[in-house]
Amino acid sequence: MRMNEARINDFRTSLGMIRERKGLTQSQLSRYSGLDLRHIQDIEDGTVDPELVVILTIANTLEIDVKDLFDY
């Protein structure tokens, strides 16, 4: 696995862990962020790579710094 692929997988894992630590389901994150539920599922499942604006939206919704999504 290339380094970038590993980092992206780590991001997805981190997102799921932080979301769960915050006590949110994917559905709740979708509702609070205004992002489509399927899009959040696809990000966590690894079928899509999120755009920067989506990453910023998720971080704001989770009330964390963007860097927290990349600190594994």
Secondary structure, DSSP 8 states (H G I E B T S, - for coil): --HHHHHHHHHHHHHHHHHHHTT--HHHHHHHHT--HHHHHHHHHTSS---HHHHHHHHHHHTS-GGGGT--
